[in-house]
Amino acid sequence: MKNLLVALGERSYPIYIGSGILRQSELFKKHIKSKQVVVVSNTTIAPLYMNSVLKNLDEYLVEQVILPDGEQYKTLDYVTQIFDKLLACKFSRNATLIALGGGVVGDMGGFAAACYQRGIAFLQIPTTLLAQVDSSVGGKTGVNHPLGKNMIGAFYQPQCVIADADVLDTLDDRQLSAGLAEVIKYGLIRDVDFFDWLEQNIELLLARDKSALAYAIEKSCKNKAEIVAEDETETGIRATLNLGHTFGHAIETGVGYGEYLHGEAVAIGTCLAADLSRRHGWLTDAEVARIINLFKKSALPITPPPQLDTDRFLDLMAVDKKNIDGKIRLILLKKIGLATLPIDVDQNLLELTLNTYGRK
C-alpha cells in the first residue's frame, strides 16, 4: 500500500493507494470520530461494495443513503436526501460520512458533510478511476445547477482517501477511458515525463494492467496532492487543474448532464484548449497532434457536439468560476508539461477554435 500526504497543516490527510485495502478495517477506524456513521453510495456501487465497507463498521451505528446513479442527479434536491437521513437519525456533529462511489457521490457526500451542522467528518472511497486520480483529492465538493456545472459547493477536505485499485475490475470500459482524461491532464499541465510514459503505456492502461494502473494512480495523486498543498482554495496554481474544464463543463451543461461523462467532456475540452494554445503561438502542430492522438488512443471523444454552435458555447462558457468581470478566462498550454494560469484569451482566436476545430 502506498501512503501519500496532502499537506495542509491541521487539515492534512493521507491518500491510501493499494489493492484489497477496502478490507482493511483499521484504515476506517483510524479516521472515524464517533459511533455514528452514514455511508452514501448509489444504486450501481452499493450492490458491489457496500457489504465490504459495512464489514469494517460492525462496532458502529451505521445508516445508508443510496442515491440514483448519474450526473443528472447531482443536485440540491438529492443532497437533501442525505440531510433527511442525518436529521431523522439525530446524528450529531461528531458523526462521520463515508462517500462510497465515483465523482458524483464524492462531490455530493462531501458537500453534505461540509454543510450538515456546519461540518462533519467524511471519508472518500472513490470507485472510479476518475474519482481516484482527481475528484476525491483536494476537497472540492458541490452540486450542479441547470445553468452551470459545480457552481454550488464548498472547499472541504476529507479525513482520508482510500483508493482500492481492485474496485476498477468492475468499472466498464467507457468509465475507465473517462478517468484517463484526468490522468492525461497531469502530464499536460506539469509532468512531461509522465505524458511521455502515458504515450508509451496507454495500451497497458486500457488493458487494465495492474502495475500500470497503480503507477498512473500514484503519479496522478502525487501531482494533485502537491498542487493542493500549495494552493488549497484555487487562488493560483490549482486553477491549472481546470485545463479543458471550461469547455468541458459547457458541453456537459449544454447537451444535458449525463449525456457525456465528465472525463469525455474534459477530453474534448482539452483538445479545444490545445488548438487554442496553438493559435496563441505556443503549441506546435506536432504537439497538438500528440495530444489529440493520445486522447484518441484512450477511446475518448475529441470533437465537440454538433448541436453546440459557437454562440451557445460562448454563452455557456461565460458561467465559469475563473471568469472575472464577464471575461472568459482559460487555462492553456505553453508547451506539453507547462500550463498557464487563467488568462484572458484572445476572443477572435477563441471563436476561430470554436468555429473550426472538429467542425465539418
URQUI-V91164 format. One record per residue. N is the residue number from 0. RES is the residue in three letters. D_FIRST is the distance of its C-alpha to the first C-alpha in Angstrom with 2 decimals. Layout:
N;RES;D_FIRST + N;RES;D_FIRST
This chain:
0;MET;0.00 + 1;LYS;3.80 + 2;ASN;6.54 + 3;LEU;9.91 + 4;LEU;13.19 + 5;VAL;16.22 + 6;ALA;18.87 + 7;LEU;21.84 + 8;GLY;23.32 + 9;GLU;23.79 + 10;ARG;22.02 + 11;SER;18.77 + 12;TYR;15.58 + 13;PRO;11.80 + 14;ILE;10.05 + 15;TYR;6.74 + 16;ILE;5.62 + 17;GLY;4.48 + 18;SER;7.25 + 19;GLY;9.16 + 20;ILE;7.70 + 21;LEU;11.31 + 22;ARG;12.48 + 23;GLN;10.86 + 24;SER;14.08 + 25;GLU;13.30 + 26;LEU;11.43 + 27;PHE;14.78 + 28;LYS;17.10 + 29;LYS;15.86 + 30;HIS;17.11 + 31;ILE;20.15 + 32;LYS;23.40 + 33;SER;25.96 + 34;LYS;26.81 + 35;GLN;27.61 + 36;VAL;25.01 + 37;VAL;25.80 + 38;VAL;23.54 + 39;VAL;24.74 + 40;SER;24.19 + 41;ASN;26.53 + 42;THR;28.53 + 43;THR;26.29 + 44;ILE;22.84 + 45;ALA;24.08 + 46;PRO;25.33 + 47;LEU;22.07 + 48;TYR;19.44 + 49;MET;21.51 + 50;ASN;21.79 + 51;SER;18.06 + 52;VAL;17.87 + 53;LEU;21.12 + 54;LYS;20.02 + 55;ASN;17.81 + 56;LEU;20.94 + 57;ASP;23.67 + 58;GLU;24.87 + 59;TYR;25.40 + 60;LEU;28.28 + 61;VAL;26.74 + 62;GLU;28.60 + 63;GLN;27.78 + 64;VAL;29.03 + 65;ILE;28.94 + 66;LEU;30.11 + 67;PRO;31.52 + 68;ASP;29.35 + 69;GLY;30.37 + 70;GLU;30.87 + 71;GLN;34.47 + 72;TYR;33.44 + 73;LYS;31.65 + 74;THR;34.69 + 75;LEU;35.94 + 76;ASP;37.58 + 77;TYR;34.36 + 78;VAL;32.58 + 79;THR;35.58 + 80;GLN;34.48 + 81;ILE;31.48 + 82;PHE;33.93 + 83;ASP;36.28 + 84;LYS;33.79 + 85;LEU;32.76 + 86;LEU;36.45 + 87;ALA;37.68 + 88;CYS;35.25 + 89;LYS;36.21 + 90;PHE;32.69 + 91;SER;32.79 + 92;ARG;31.21 + 93;ASN;28.65 + 94;ALA;27.28 + 95;THR;23.82 + 96;LEU;23.44 + 97;ILE;20.43 + 98;ALA;20.63 + 99;LEU;19.39 + 100;GLY;20.32 + 101;GLY;20.82 + 102;GLY;22.34 + 103;VAL;25.56 + 104;VAL;24.16 + 105;GLY;21.88 + 106;ASP;24.91 + 107;MET;27.28 + 108;GLY;25.18 + 109;GLY;24.42 + 110;PHE;28.11 + 111;ALA;29.24 + 112;ALA;27.08 + 113;ALA;28.58 + 114;CYS;32.07 + 115;TYR;32.26 + 116;GLN;34.14 + 117;ARG;33.24 + 118;GLY;29.53 + 119;ILE;27.15 + 120;ALA;23.42 + 121;PHE;21.17 + 122;LEU;17.62 + 123;GLN;16.58 + 124;ILE;15.00 + 125;PRO;15.78 + 126;THR;16.68 + 127;THR;18.12 + 128;LEU;16.99 + 129;LEU;19.43 + 130;ALA;18.14 + 131;GLN;14.47 + 132;VAL;15.65 + 133;ASP;18.66 + 134;SER;20.34 + 135;SER;17.67 + 136;VAL;17.19 + 137;GLY;20.23 + 138;GLY;22.25 + 139;LYS;24.83 + 140;THR;26.21 + 141;GLY;29.47 + 142;VAL;31.74 + 143;ASN;34.17 + 144;HIS;37.94 + 145;PRO;40.47 + 146;LEU;41.42 + 147;GLY;38.01 + 148;LYS;34.27 + 149;ASN;32.08 + 150;MET;35.16 + 151;ILE;34.65 + 152;GLY;31.56 + 153;ALA;29.97 + 154;PHE;27.30 + 155;TYR;25.21 + 156;GLN;21.68 + 157;PRO;19.20 + 158;GLN;17.67 + 159;CYS;14.14 + 160;VAL;12.65 + 161;ILE;10.35 + 162;ALA;9.86 + 163;ASP;9.33 + 164;ALA;10.37 + 165;ASP;12.30 + 166;VAL;14.80 + 167;LEU;16.02 + 168;ASP;17.68 + 169;THR;20.37 + 170;LEU;20.88 + 171;ASP;24.30 + 172;ASP;25.07 + 173;ARG;26.82 + 174;GLN;23.94 + 175;LEU;21.57 + 176;SER;24.20 + 177;ALA;24.64 + 178;GLY;21.06 + 179;LEU;21.64 + 180;ALA;24.46 + 181;GLU;22.25 + 182;VAL;19.96 + 183;ILE;23.24 + 184;LYS;24.36 + 185;TYR;21.98 + 186;GLY;23.40 + 187;LEU;26.87 + 188;ILE;26.87 + 189;ARG;25.21 + 190;ASP;23.31 + 191;VAL;25.78 + 192;ASP;23.67 + 193;PHE;21.09 + 194;PHE;24.13 + 195;ASP;25.38 + 196;TRP;22.13 + 197;LEU;22.33 + 198;GLU;25.94 + 199;GLN;25.09 + 200;ASN;22.18 + 201;ILE;23.24 + 202;GLU;24.38 + 203;LEU;21.02 + 204;LEU;19.47 + 205;LEU;22.40 + 206;ALA;21.97 + 207;ARG;18.38 + 208;ASP;17.02 + 209;LYS;13.32 + 210;SER;12.69 + 211;ALA;15.01 + 212;LEU;13.71 + 213;ALA;10.10 + 214;TYR;12.02 + 215;ALA;14.44 + 216;ILE;12.22 + 217;GLU;10.52 + 218;LYS;14.09 + 219;SER;15.71 + 220;CYS;13.73 + 221;LYS;14.25 + 222;ASN;17.88 + 223;LYS;18.43 + 224;ALA;16.94 + 225;GLU;19.31 + 226;ILE;22.18 + 227;VAL;21.84 + 228;ALA;21.66 + 229;GLU;24.88 + 230;ASP;26.65 + 231;GLU;25.53 + 232;THR;28.66 + 233;GLU;29.45 + 234;THR;32.46 + 235;GLY;31.62 + 236;ILE;28.85 + 237;ARG;26.76 + 238;ALA;29.62 + 239;THR;28.66 + 240;LEU;25.84 + 241;ASN;28.86 + 242;LEU;29.91 + 243;GLY;31.70 + 244;HIS;31.20 + 245;THR;34.79 + 246;PHE;36.08 + 247;GLY;33.38 + 248;HIS;34.09 + 249;ALA;37.77 + 250;ILE;37.19 + 251;GLU;35.27 + 252;THR;37.95 + 253;GLY;40.85 + 254;VAL;40.26 + 255;GLY;38.86 + 256;TYR;35.38 + 257;GLY;33.52 + 258;GLU;35.61 + 259;TYR;33.07 + 260;LEU;29.34 + 261;HIS;28.18 + 262;GLY;26.44 + 263;GLU;29.63 + 264;ALA;31.79 + 265;VAL;29.65 + 266;ALA;29.95 + 267;ILE;33.71 + 268;GLY;33.78 + 269;THR;31.97 + 270;CYS;34.49 + 271;LEU;37.26 + 272;ALA;35.87 + 273;ALA;35.75 + 274;ASP;39.35 + 275;LEU;40.45 + 276;SER;38.80 + 277;ARG;40.89 + 278;ARG;43.98 + 279;HIS;43.41 + 280;GLY;43.53 + 281;TRP;39.94 + 282;LEU;38.22 + 283;THR;40.09 + 284;ASP;40.92 + 285;ALA;38.62 + 286;GLU;35.62 + 287;VAL;36.36 + 288;ALA;36.63 + 289;ARG;33.21 + 290;ILE;31.64 + 291;ILE;33.57 + 292;ASN;32.88 + 293;LEU;29.09 + 294;PHE;29.38 + 295;LYS;31.81 + 296;LYS;29.55 + 297;SER;26.83 + 298;ALA;29.41 + 299;LEU;30.00 + 300;PRO;33.46 + 301;ILE;34.97 + 302;THR;38.35 + 303;PRO;39.36 + 304;PRO;40.90 + 305;PRO;44.65 + 306;GLN;45.62 + 307;LEU;44.47 + 308;ASP;47.23 + 309;THR;47.13 + 310;ASP;48.84 + 311;ARG;46.49 + 312;PHE;43.45 + 313;LEU;44.82 + 314;ASP;45.64 + 315;LEU;42.12 + 316;MET;40.55 + 317;ALA;42.76 + 318;VAL;40.59 + 319;ASP;37.55 + 320;LYS;36.02 + 321;LYS;36.40 + 322;ASN;40.13 + 323;ILE;42.65 + 324;ASP;46.31 + 325;GLY;46.16 + 326;LYS;44.97 + 327;ILE;42.19 + 328;ARG;39.51 + 329;LEU;36.84 + 330;ILE;33.91 + 331;LEU;34.98 + 332;LEU;33.89 + 333;LYS;35.66 + 334;LYS;33.89 + 335;ILE;30.68 + 336;GLY;28.04 + 337;LEU;30.31 + 338;ALA;31.16 + 339;THR;34.03 + 340;LEU;33.99 + 341;PRO;35.98 + 342;ILE;39.42 + 343;ASP;42.73 + 344;VAL;43.02 + 345;ASP;46.35 + 346;GLN;47.57 + 347;ASN;49.64 + 348;LEU;46.74 + 349;LEU;44.52 + 350;GLU;47.27 + 351;LEU;47.63 + 352;THR;43.97 + 353;LEU;44.26 + 354;ASN;47.61 + 355;THR;46.71 + 356;TYR;43.03 + 357;GLY;42.54 + 358;ARG;45.96 + 359;LYS;48.58
